[in-house]
Amino acid sequence: MKSKSLFFIFLVLNLISCGTRKSVKHIPDVKQYSLEIPKVKTINDSTFSFNQNYLTKNKQQLWELYIKGNPLQLGYNNGALTQNLMQHQEEIFFSKVEGFVPSKFKQKLLRGFLKWYNRKMYLNVREDFQAELYGLSQYSADKYDFIAPKFRRAIYLHGAHDIGHAMQDLMVVGCTSLAVWNENTEDGDLLIGRNFDFSVGENFAKNKLIEFVEPEVGISYMSVSWPGMIGVVSGMNKEGITVTINAGKSKIPLTAKTPISLVTREILQYAKNIDEAIAIARKRTVFVSESILVGSANDKKAVIIEVSPKNLGVYEVQNSNKLFCTNHFQSDSFKDDKRNQKHIVESHSEYRYEKLQELLQENPKLNPEKMASILRDKSGLKDKSIGYGNEKAINQLLAHHAVIFSPEKKMVWVSSNPYQLGEFVCYDLNEIFSDKRLKSGEFAKSSFNIRKDSFTDSQEFKNYEEFKKLGSQFEDEDKILSEEFIEYYQSLNPDFWLVYFQVGKYYFDHKLYSKANIEFEKALTKEITTVPDRENIKKYLKKTSRKLK
């Protein structure tokens, strides 16, 4: 919780500092683009249109957006149709900061440290993307102009994913992805699955947006993200190129470069094969470490492009037609990278990688339904119960979304709430980017949907949701909790090490050292997420031992 708070403090004060720099007044030149100011037609309370651009909500509560035009027109069409959603998303994001840094003095100190941070980001963003962001930003909320002007706010927010995982010891993103083809799928076609575990809270994930974009120049594509986002974290283009991003271990960057989601956006819009995707990645300078899993219908395989501020490697499997990607690098370019080596040993990345290997041994030939089952798997190695919400699981029960791609068929399945447990909705890009969609008026190919996970109807799931709500009770160190509450809380998620550590820390803070010792000992018997977490528990055990002497 503390690490996530630091992330929002870092990002928002960074925005404020940039908003106060008078020397940064860059606005993109958009005069070269023709523009028709959108006049949105309201069809019903969840369907809106402008010319051939549409926004609608399906029965699974996923928002579907279709836009077309030149870069500036794309931004305006997007902003006009999603304005309410985008402003709501902004409000959710910035409201996270309230209470984190109440001291004006501390804010001033932090601003002094961060004031230069984003000063050069726009120099690393394509001019056509800047024009699109400018159009989109015209529909941002006025009330956050004190943080930064609308255009700069829009461009800086596209670095949120990068900043989030670059913070020391912070993994708000613990994504998992995999690709299989040839003998590893039922029909031999390439099949890709991914969980996007970027957690900014349940409210942020509520309004998922599936974008279908037909740019004036380049390749039409689809993307899954949130309102106000033109970058791509999960997507596929009409040529069957897919991109998904997984965070690597990074230092806190000293200056912003190209946000990774805009690199992957460029790949989708302009690449037809793996070689073209790699060439695009090589042209861009990023400011964090990231794995980009690229699938290709034309190449009938997938590779991982591994990027960092100072290096780039390509990982391609040899004598195998399956590729796994968690949160560590695998290419020769990073084999001697000490930060990556330490991350493999200390984090939960390697554990999830081994779990993928285990699940593929149990399911040697995958189809979309079996892929969904893997993405929803909540167990540890050898089916061990490791507690719900444990980041060592493939399904950490915090995903913003999960996606399954069939690049050769140009089909994609997108999860609906909660997490990746809801129904996966199927889309066929062959139909969406054709006259068939215009005639039918529908985006989804519902007969191919994957049913929701039965776990959502279980008592265990209800217990997990209750556990998440009650966890906030431990944030107030002065609060007195009854023994009945503590026992009930632990019963909601009994296999998760965190419930015992939280209670142990509560007892320690209230000088109940014998009880604290018992809880810390219990925590050590569970599957603890990372080496630093285990070492922290051991430190508390030593402290309690000293107090008891």
N, C-alpha and C positions, 0 to 999 in steps of 0.2 A: 504493500500500500504506500509506504514511504517513497519507494522508487518511482511509482507511477505519479505521485505528487510532484516529485522533482522534475519529471518529464514535462508536466503542464506548466510548472513555474518557468522552466527553461524556455519553452516554446513561446509562451505569451509575453514574458518580459523581453524576450528576443524581438517579438513583433513590436512591442511598445518602443523599445530602443530604436528600432529602425524607423518607426513612425516619427521620431523626434529628430532624426538626422536631416537637416535642411539640404545637405549636399546631394541626397538621393531623391531625385524628382523625375525619374525615368517613367515615361509613358510610351507605349509602343506606337509606331506609325501605322495607322489603320486606314489611311486615305485611299490606298490602292484597292481596297475591297468594296464591292457594292453591298448595300445593306437595305433590307426592308424591315422596319421596326415591327416586331411581331404583335399582332392583335389576337390574343388568345380567345378561342371560343370554348365556353364551358358546356360540355355535353351532358354531364351529370356530376355528382359530387366527387367522383374519382376518375373522370376522363376529360381530357382537355386536348385541344388541337389548334394548329396554325398551319394553313396550307397542307403540306404532306408531312407535317411533324406532329407527333402524338405523345401524350403521357397518359397512362392508365394504370390502375391497380388491379391485379388479378385476384382470384378467389383465395389464393394462398398468401395474400397480403404483400406480394412483391410488386414494386413499382416498375413499369416497363416504359422506357423512353425511346422514341425513334426520332432522330434528327438528321438533317442533310443540309449541305451548303458549303460556302467558302469558310475559311477559319473564323472570320468575324461573325458571319451569319450563324455558324454552329454555336458560338458562345451566346449570342443573343437568343437563339431559339431554345437552347438549353436553359438559360436563366429565366426567360419568360415563362416557360412551362413548369419549371421546378421551383419557382421563387419561394413559395411558402415552405416547401420542404427544405430548401437550401438555407433559408434564414433560421428555420427551426434547428437544423443541424449545427449552424454556427452558434446558436444560443446554448445548445447542449455542450458543445466543445468548450466555449469560453466560461460557462458557468462552473466548470470543474475547478477553475482557479480560485473561486471565491473562498476565502478563509485560509488558503495555503500560505500566503505572504501578506498578513495584515499590516506589517510594519512598513511605512513609507520609506524609512531610512534604509531598510534591507533591500527594498525594491530599487532604490537609487544605486546602492552598491552593485547589485546584480546587473542593472542596466549599464553601469560603467564598464563591467566586465564583458557584456554581450553586445555593446553598441555597434561594433564593426561586423558582427557575424554574417548578416545577410546582405551586406552592401554590394556584393558582386554576383548574387544568384541570377539576376536577369541576364547577365552576360553569358550564362551557360544554358539558357533556355531558347529554343528555336523561335524565330520571329513569328512564324505562323501559329505556334502554340501561345505565344504572348498575345497575339491578336484575339485568339479564341478566349483566353483567360480575361482579357479586357472586356469583351462582350459579355461574358458570364458575370463578371464582377459588377456590372451595372445594376444587377438585381440583388446585390448583397444588402444587408441591413445597415441603415445609417447609424444606428446606435453604437456600432463598434468602430466608427471612424476615428475615435480617439486613440485606438490601438495602432492603426495604420490606415492610410487611404485604401479604398476598395481594391484597386488593382494589385497593389503590393501585398495586401492581406491575402488575396487569392493565390498569388504566386508563392508566398511564403508557406501557406498552409499545405501546399503540395509537398513540402519537405517534412511534414509531420511524421510520416512513417519512418523516414530516415533518422530524424532527430530522436524519435522514440526508442529505437533500438541501439542508437549510438551512445546513449547515456551509460556510464560505467555501471556494471552489475545490474542493468535493467534489461529484461526480456519481456516487453509487452507483446512481442511477436515471437511465437514458438511454432512456426508453421511446419507442415508436413506435406510432401508431394511425392508422387511416383508415376512412372510411365512404364507400360508393358506393351509388347507387340510380338508378332509372329507366333511361336509356339506357346506364348504365355497368355493369349486371349482366345476365346472360343472361336472367333471368326478370323483370327490372324491379323486383324487391323490394329493400328496403334490406339491405345486407350490411356488416358491420363486422368489422375485424380488429385485433388488438393484440398487441404484445410487451411483457411486463412485465419490464424489465431491472433488477430490484432485487436486487443481489448481496450476500448475506451468507455466501456460500460454498456449495459443492455439498452439504454435509451438511444445511444448512438447507433446500435446495430438494428434498431427496430425498423427504420425506413431504408431497407435495402433497395438499391437502384440498379436495374439491368439496362444498360445503354446499348442501343443499336445505332451505329453512326455511319453515315454515308458521306464521306468527305468529297469535296469537289476534286481534289487531287489525292491520289493514293488509293488504298484498298479499304473497302468497307469492313467493319469489325464490330464485335460485341464485347462488352466489358461488364464486370460485376463490381460495384463499389458503393458509393453513397452520394447523396446530392451535393453539388458543388465541386465534384472531382472530375477532371478531364484526363488525369493520368490513369494508368492501368496497373492493377495488382493481380487480376485474373482475367484473361480474355483470349479470344480466338478471332482471326480474320477470315475473310471469304475464301482465301487460298488454303486454309487449313493450318496456318501457323498459330500456335498457342504460346502464351507466356504466363508464368506464375513466378512470384518472387518469394524467397525465403531469406530472412535476415542472417547475416554472419556476425562474428564478434568484431566490434569496432571500437576505436578510441573516440572520445568526444571530438568531433571535427572542429577545426579552428576557423573555418570559413565555409560557407555553403557553395556547392557547385551545382551539378544537374541532379534534381530529385530522381530517384530510381524509377518512380512510376511514370515519369516523362520519357525515360529511356525505353521502357517497355511499350509505352504508347507509340513511340516512333517505330519500333520494331513491327508492331501490329499494322501500322498504317503504310509502311513502306517495304516490308520484307516478304518474299515469296518462298524462301527456303532458309535453311540453317546458315549457310555461308553469308547470305545477306544480313541475317540477324546478328551474326558475330561482327560483321563489318560495321554495323551501326553502333554496337556496344563499344567497339574500339575507338570510335570517333568521340565519345562522350567521356567527360571527367566527372566521376561521381564523388560523393563525400562520405560514403559509408560502405561497408562490405556487404555484398549481397550475392545470393545465388539466383540466377534466372534460368528456370527450367524451360527450354524451348522445344516444343513438339512440332513436327512438320509432316503434313500429308504428302507433300512432294518427295521428301526424303524417306518417308515411312519409318521414322525413328525419332528419338529425342536425345538432346544433349543438355548439359548444364554449363552456362556461361557464368563464371565466377569473377566478380569484379570487386575491386577495392580502390581507394584513392590513388594507389601507386602500382597496381598490378592487375593483370587480367589473365585468366586461365580458362581452358575449355576441358570439361570432363566428359569423356565418351566411353561407354562400356565396351569392353572387348570380349568376344566369345560369349556374350550374354545379351538377351533382348529384354532386359528389365533394368530400370534406373530408379534409384531412390535418392531423395533429397530431404534433409532435415535442416539443421542450422550450423553445419560445419562444412568446410571446403574439402574437396576430394582430388582436385587436379594436381599434377606435378608442380605447377607454378606456385602452389601454396604448401607443398609437403614439408618445407623447412620453416614455415611461419610459426613462430613461437606462440603468438596469441591464439592462432587456430588450434595448435596442439594442446595448449592449456584448456581451451574451450571444450575440446573433445573429451578430455579427462574429467573436467569439473561440472559440465552442464548436463542437461537431459537429452541433448541432441543424439549422441551415440546410442543411448538406450532406445529411443524411438526408431532409429535406423535398424537396430537389431530386431525390434518388434515387427517392422515391415518385412524383413527377411523371413521371420517366423510365420507371418500371416500368408506370405506368398508360397511357402512350402505347404501350408494347409490348403491353399486355393491356387493350384498350379495354372488354371485357365480361367481368366477373368472375363466378366461381361459387366455392363454398367451397374446392374443390381449388386453383384458381388463386390464391385469397387466401392459402392456406397456403404456396404457392410464393413469394409476395411476402414473407411474414413470415420465410421461411427464407433469403432472398437474402443472400449474404455478400460480394458484389462492391461496388466503388465505382462512381462515375459512369462511364458509357460502358463498363461491365463491366471496369473496371480492377481488377487484383489488388492489394488494399491490405493483405493480411495477415489471417490469421484472429484474431478477437478485437479487431479495430479498431472503436472505438465510432462510426466514421463509417458503418459498415455497418448495414443494417436488422437483420440477424441478427448480434449481437455475440458469439454463442456463450457467453452467460452468463445467459440469460433464466431467471427462476423459472418462468414459464409463458407460453404464447401462447393466445389465445382467438379464436374466430370466432363471431359472432352473426348469426342470421337472425331479426330481431325479429318480422316478420310471420308467420313460420312457428312462432315460439317454439322454435326449435332452436339449439343451441349445440355447438361442437366445442372440446374442451380438449386441449392437447398433453400428451404423456407424455415422460418422460426419454429421452434426454438433451436438455436445453434445450427448444427447440421442434421438435426433429428427430424425436422419436418419433411413434408413431401418434397422430393426433387422434381422441379418442373422442367420439362424438355422443350428445347427450341431447335429448329432446323434452319440454319442460315441459308440453305439453298432456297427455301420458301420466303424467309423474311426479307432477303434482299432481292426480291423478284415481284412480279405482278400478282402472284398468288396471295401474298399477304394483303395487298391492297384490296383484292376482291373479297377475301374472307373477313378482313378486319381484325384477325386474331394473330397473336404472336406465338403462343405456346402450341405445342403438339401434344395435347394432354393425354392421348391414348398411350404414349410412351413414358408417362410420368412414373417415378419410383415412389412407392408408398412410404408413409412416415414410419419412423422407428417405433415399435410397440413399447419401448422403454418410456416414452412420454406419458403413457397411461399407467405406469407402475407407481407403487408407493415409494420405491427408492428414488425415483425422479422427484416426487413431491418433497421427500426428505431433503434431497440435495438443494432444491430451491429454497427451502426453509433454512437450511444450513447457511447458504449464502447471505440471506437477509440478517440472520442472527449474529453473523461474524462481526458486524459493526459494533456490537456490544463490548468488544474487547479493546476498542480504540480509545475509550475514555479510561485512563489509568486510575482515576479516582472513583469510578463506579463500583458499587458493591454488588456482586452477583451471588445468587443463592446456590447452594449445593444442588438443589433440584434442577435449576436452570443449566448448570454445568454438566450434570449427568445427561440431561435431555439433549443438550447441544452435541455432545460427543456421540450420542446414540444415533444422530442423524447421518453421520459419515464416519463410522467407527474404524475403517481401514486407512483413513487418511492421517498421516503423521502430524499434519498441521493442527488438528484439533487438540492434540496432547501438548504440543509446544505452546499453543495459545493459552491453554489453561495453566500450564507450568509457569509461563511468564506472568500470568495474572497472580498466581500464588506468590511468586518471587517478589513482585512489586508490592504485595501486601504483607511481606515478611513472613509468609507461611512456608518456610523453607523445606520442611519434611514433605509436605504435600507437593511442593514444586519439584522436589527431587524425584518423586514417584512418577510424575507426569513426563518429565524429561527422559526418564528411563524408558517409559512406554513409547515415546516418540521414536527413540533409537531402534525399536524393534520393527518399525514400519519401513516402507519403501520411501526413503527421503529423496526429494527431487534433485538436489544438487550437492556437490561436495561442500561448498560454502555454507549451505543450510545445515548439513551434518556437523560441520565444525562449530557453527554458532550454538547448536544445542549442547555440544560438549563443553563449550566455554561456560554456558549457564550451569551445567552440572558441576563444574569445578567451583564456580562461585557459591552454589548452594552447599557444596561439601565444606567449603571454608566457613560459611555462616553457621553450619551445624556443629562445628568443633568447639 
